[in-house]
């Protein structure tokens, strides 16, 4: 079954740009590798320090297509140091009923 993961966190103000740069490196690697069956997005809230990652794997219950990337491991390595509080993750295994923009 597909997996949906949402991770939300707030960085320390002086670490927000670093966090965004590390995140963009992950997306660069994803664009190069073009893994099938996933959707992944990074959103920044208006405060400039709060981020939401949304990951959807339409093929199975794994997040390995992203979490096993070297750039993701680099991003994840210091995430707790960059954040005001540890990231909060919500993971769901769900069946897609209908969608717009998801294949």
N, C-alpha and C positions, 0 to 999 in steps of 0.2 A: 504494500500500500504506500501511497505517497507520504512524504514527510514535509511538514511545514515547521520552520524554526524562526522565531522572532527573538532578537536579542536587543535589549535597550540598556543604555548607560549614559552617564554624564562624565566627560573628561574634566580634568583640572584645566582652568582657562589657559594656562601657559603650555598645555600639552595637546590642545585641540588640533592645531595645524599638523603636528607630528602624527597624531592619530589618523587624520585624514590622508596624509601622505602614505602611511603604511597601508591603509585600506585601499587606496588607489593602486598600489603595487599588486595587491591581490587581484583586483579587477583587470589589470594589465595581463597578468598571467592567465586568468580565466579566458580573456579574449584571445590569447595566443593558443591555448589548449582546446578551446571550444568544446567543453564537455557536453554531451547530449543529455537531454531530459531534465535540466535544471534551470531555475530562474533565481537570480540573486540580485538584491538591490540594497544600496546604502542610502539612508535618508538622514539629513541634518535638520534639527529643529531650529526655529528662529533665534534661539539664544546663542547659537554657534558652538555650544559645547555638548549638547545632547544628541546622541546618534541612535538610529534604529537600523538594524540589519534584518532583512527578510530573505530567507532562503527557502526555496521550494524544490524538492526532488520529486518529479512526477513519476519516476520509474520504480523507486524502492524507498526503504526506510533508512537510507544512509546519507551522511553528510560528507563522506570521504572525498567527493569530487572537489570540495573546497578545503576542508580541514587538513587534508594531506599535502596540500601545496606548500612548498618551501616559503613562499611569501606570506601565507596565512600563519604558518608556524612562527615566523618573525613578528607578525602583527600580534599574535596571541601571547608571545613571550613576556611582554612588559605591559599587557593591558591593565592589570590591577594597579600598577604604579602610575599609569596615566589617568586612572579614574578616581572620582570622588568616592564612589562605592563600587563594589564588584558588579560586573554586568549581570543583568537578570535575563535568563533565557526561558522561553516558553516553547516546548516541543510538543507537536501533535502528530499522530499518525492518523490520516484522514482519507476518506474517499471523495474524490472530486465529483460533485454532482453536476455542476455547470460552470462555465467561466466565460470571460471575455478577455482576450489577450493572453490566455494560457493555452498551450496546445495539449 
